[in-house]
Amino acid sequence: MGFSLFANFREYLLKLINFATLYEIYRRISIGCFDGELWRF
């Protein structure tokens, strides 16, 4: 049971990280800071 909970949490965390990365890319494109210092994380 604990292992299942950990697996679900890991999957949720991966989805959250994917969403955050996609949102960050979308935000940078919409602002228009693709080139220059602001593109770096």
matplotlib code that plots the C-alpha trace (Angstrom):
import matplotlib.pyplot as plt

x = [0.0, 2.8, 4.6, 1.4, 1.0, 4.6, 4.2, 1.1, 2.9, 5.9, 3.6, 1.8, 5.1, 6.2, 3.0, 3.4, 7.0, 5.9, 3.1, 5.4, 8.0, 5.4, 3.9, 7.4, 8.1, 4.7, 5.2, 8.6, 7.3, 4.3, 6.6, 9.0, 12.2, 13.4, 16.8, 19.1, 19.6, 16.0, 15.8, 18.1, 16.6]
y = [0.0, 2.4, 1.6, 2.3, 5.7, 6.5, 5.6, 7.8, 10.7, 10.3, 10.3, 13.4, 15.1, 14.3, 15.7, 18.8, 19.3, 18.8, 21.4, 23.9, 23.5, 23.9, 26.9, 28.5, 28.0, 29.4, 32.4, 33.1, 32.8, 35.1, 37.7, 37.4, 36.9, 33.9, 35.4, 37.1, 36.6, 36.1, 32.7, 31.1, 29.4]
z = [0.0, 0.8, -2.4, -4.4, -2.6, -3.4, -7.1, -7.3, -5.7, -8.0, -11.1, -9.8, -9.2, -12.7, -14.2, -12.1, -13.2, -16.9, -16.5, -14.9, -17.7, -20.4, -18.6, -18.3, -22.0, -23.0, -20.7, -22.2, -25.7, -25.0, -23.5, -26.4, -24.4, -26.4, -27.0, -24.4, -20.8, -19.9, -21.7, -19.2, -16.2]

ax = plt.figure().add_subplot(projection="3d")
ax.plot(x, y, z, "-o")
ax.set_aspect("equal")
plt.show()
